[in-house]
Amino acid sequence: MTHEPAVRSEATGSGLDRWFARVVNTPAKLRWYDWGLPALVTLIAAVARLWALGDPHALVFDETFYVKDAWTLMHKGWEAAWPPNIDDAFANGHVDLYTNDPEFVAHPPFGKWMIAAGLAIFGAQNTVGWRISTAVVGILAVVLLMLIAKRMFRSTLIAAVAGFLMAIDGNAIVMSRVAILDNSVMFLALLAFGCLLLDRTWRERRLTAWIAARKESGRGLGWGPWLWWRPWLLVAGLLLGLDAGVKWTGFYFLAFFAVYVVVVDVLARRRMGIPVWPEGGILKGGVVAFVLMVPLAFVVYVSTWAGWILHPGGYYRDWVQTTPDAKWTGLLSWVPNWVQNLWHYQSEMYGYSINLHTPHPYQSNPLTWLLQLRPTSMYYVGTKYGVDGCTSQGGCSSAITDLGNPIIWWVGTIAVLYLIYRLIRFRDWRHGMILMGLAAGYLPWLLYTGRTIFTFYSIAFAPYLYLALAAVFALIIGKATDASYRRIRGLSLLAVFLVIATAVSVFFYPIWTGMQIPFWYWQIHMWLPNVTTGIGTLGWI
């Protein structure tokens, strides 16, 4: 009698998986893990953004516009002009030197109202008050990104990876520590992105229920339903109106997100067997997406100008009343003066923005943004030995340089390219949605390569780069039921990447936050030197 050899099953999982199963072995412990790991990431993000937030005690880069504008918005309802060369006096507490003349501004008011919230709490004499709103937005963005990643990938680990990358990335840290507008653009768009994610589930359920009801009643499916009650699209429209009220780039997100909703609606009707799915998705879905999102976004955008509308004295507030032949005539003569004045202001803002070609030493071509090849130097002070606490014989430097963690951005760019391939081959909706978000924040800038623009604008699409990296690592590490060799290899690769990225962030953190460091230590951060001035190499290119 012969015995056939027993077939040995292939080992699965890793030692870490088995340890996790032993330790996290109750629903209560699992809840601690599901909340505790994201809480730890949030704490890291908070420390990176709030530590010494008031330093430097000076208006940094475009803070000279937005902090002072926010302060006068609080007092007048519109942005007032300031005397020239007033920044030092403002930083030293002389914050009421603004004039009664209006100031022409290049961006809508809502982002400055957000900055004003910090000023209202801490006062304009406190530099923490200038920046606290932006810092809080940056911390909340990390939390929001983890919530989005958790819903997409159903994994606390992958959600924490996405959040951790944002928590330690230099682009996200710098833009959370200076009082300028782009962090708010990013956050409001990311909130709207989350609403689209929720609307996806909402739409699927209602479409499934409608099809079931039609089949039960014996009626045909035809073009499919009008799905009017979609509250998450309404919320997305509201948020994108506020986003445009920070910067007009919010309208690009509105356009991309609305088109995405229509495309997804078309594909869902096809997948669920609706016969006339192209026409139903484009016409019915398109009308619904437009009506629910676009008019509300524009109404909300106009409402962000409420201070200017309700308080006379703002720039161009009396344009038609004081300018000969400026008032509209004919069929448009009934339009209220404030609407005509606001329209004129918008056209002047557009003309200013589109024609901004003033050379700047740190302007950059958007084609280089994904690789962070040309960072923005926002602040630099060189100090001699023995002055202001400098103990280095070669002198000291204090710098705030908006530069993403090179490891995160370089590997993230590879991840984006890989997701494009995966989307074409496997059509995973999660990869398509991530790429759509990145495209909304990035591709429009390729139309303005001749304008004076900066790498720090990339914060608007940075969350989707982190999501792309998290999505690729979700593929690499697999599941606990995968073969051991693959699972161990994937987890090891993730661990190595996170360790290296963390070490690079620790290395660069001083030049992201204005710490005083020896000049030689500042200089070794310039990995791709090209631009040289009297104080040494200042940039990458």
BALUMNU-316654 format. One record per residue (C-alpha): x, y, z. Coordinates in steps of 0.05 Angstrom, whole numbers, plus 5000, padded with zeros to 4 digits. Example, Ala and Ser with C-alpha at 12.3 -4.5 7.8 and 13.67 -1.06 7.14 Angstrom:
BEGIN
524649105156527349795143
END
This chain:
BEGIN
500050005000502950654979501751325010501851954968505852514999501753045034500953694997503754255039499854905036503855525021505055975081501156625081501757285116507657535156510057525228507158225236500357975214500557405264502857865320497258355302492057785304494457575373494658275403488658605369483958035383477558385407472958905376474959405430482359325414480859385339477260045353483360285392487660115332482860435281482761085321489561065353493961015291490561605256490761995321498361885325499062135253494862745270499262885330505462865286502163335237500163815293507163835323510363955254505664535240504764865308511864815336514665535341509065765293510266485312517466475285519866855248516867495276516267795207511467805148513767225105513167255029505867395010503767465082505168205069498768215028494067715061495267845135494368595126488468495080485168035131486168555185482869115146477268645123475568555197475169305207472269565142469168975105473969095047481469115038484569785054491170065029497370125073503070635070509370375034514769995072510269855131511769125143516869225200512269695236506469215229510668635256512669075315505369185334503369815297497569475263492770055255496670465205492270285146489170845106481870985087483470845014481570184983486769684958486169314892486668574907488267994860484267464897477167414927476067535001474266865032481366605044483067265079476867195122479466515143486066845163482067375199479166845245486066755276487067505281480467565318482667055370490067245380490367955353494568225297500368375343501467625354504767265296501366615318494866975303497167095232498366365218494065945265488165895216492665625161495965145210489264875234487064785162493464395148492263935208484963815189487163655118491363075144485362805182480862895121485862535076485961945123478361915124478261915048483661385042480160945094473660975055477260834989481660255012478160005075484859975110487060355171494360235153493660515083489761115110495161245161500561195107496961725064496062175125503262075149506062265081502162915084504063025157511563005143511863305073515363975068510464275018504664125065508464355127510865015097504065185068500965055137505865525172505266145129498966565123497666525049491666265011493665614976492865155036485565365041484665234966487364524977483064395038476364615010477564234945479363614985472963685025469063714959472963104935470662734997463462934980464162634911466561994944460361984988455862154929458561544892455661084945449261494949448261474874449660724869444460564921439061004891440460744820440260024844433660154880430660484819432559914773429759394822423159784827422659834751423859104740418958904794413559324761415259044693417259704663423359814619429660174640430160644580434861224593435061104668432761574723433362304740437062274806435562964833436362844908443862814915445563214977453063084973453263424905449964034936455164044991460663964940457864554900457664984963464864804981467464934911464065614912467865774976474165494944473465974886472266514939479366384962482566344893479466274825482965604817477065334856473065404791477764914758476164404812468764544800469464404726473563764734469263504790462663634753465263284690467562704733460662634763457662584693462862074668461761644729454161684719454961454647459260864667454660664724448560644677452460214629454859744683447759654710444859484643440960114626439760064550440460804532446360924578450461424539444661914528441761794596448361914631450462514590443762864586440262664651446562594692449663214661443663644675443263404747450663524759450464214729444064444765446164174833453364414832454565004787449165524804450165414878457665484871456866154836451866414887456466214944462366534908458667194902456667144976464067134995464167864971458868055022463468525060465068904997457768914975454969155042460369655061461470255014468670465002471669834972475769844908471069964847465169954895462470584862465170474793458870584752456571164796463071544787465371354717462171674655458771184607460570594653453370404670450269844630444770044582439469704540437169014562442069024621440169714648436069404704442069044735443569334804449669794808453269334857452768754808455669184753461169424799462868714821462968474749467769034731472168854790472368124768474368314697479968754724482368194769482367714710486268204668491368294723492167554735492667334662497767874646502267764706509067664673513568034721519967624727521267334796527566964819523466374845518066304792517665604763514965234703509164774723512364214683517464164740512564164798511663414806519163344816519663974859525564214817524664954832522465094904520165774929524666134979519766505023524466765076531966795086536167155139543667065144546867205212554167315229557666935284556067225353549867605329542767415350545066765382549166505323554566045350557365795283564066085261561666085189555266455204548066225209541966195164534566215177530365995118523265815099523565435033517365135003520164474980516763804982520363215012524362984951523362244966515862314972515062734909519862344865517061664884510061974883511062184811512761464793506561244831502261724790505061444725503760734749496560904768495461174698497760494671493460124722487360544704488160394630489059654641484659484701479960094706479960134781475260704798479460904859485561024815481361424766478561864821485362004851488162184782482162634769483463024833490763104815488963324745484063844771489464174813495164104764493364084690490164784686496865084704499964804641495965344604499965884640507165674632508866394612505866704674509466864738507566244779510765854835511865134857507965244922501565244880502664494878499664434948492864444914494063754884498963474934493763064973492362654910499862514902499862234973493661834957497061564894502961334936498361014986494460664930500860364901503160134969496359814979497859404917504959244940503459005010497358614990493258265044494657825104492057225064497357315009503556875003508657015058514257205011509957734977506958005041513758055077516958375016511358885010511259075084518859125085518859575024513660025057517660055122524160235086520660775045517361085107523961075146527761415089522261925078521962085152529562165156529462645097523863055129527763105194533863335154529863865116525264085173529764675195529465005126521964905123520765265189525765835194530165525248536965855257542165355233549565395214550565645144554065015123548164595146543365025105547964975045548064215043540564205032541564494963541963834926541164094856544564774858544165264800542165964823547766324860547567004895552067374943550066925001551066264965547065754927539665884937535765414894534364804854532864804780
END
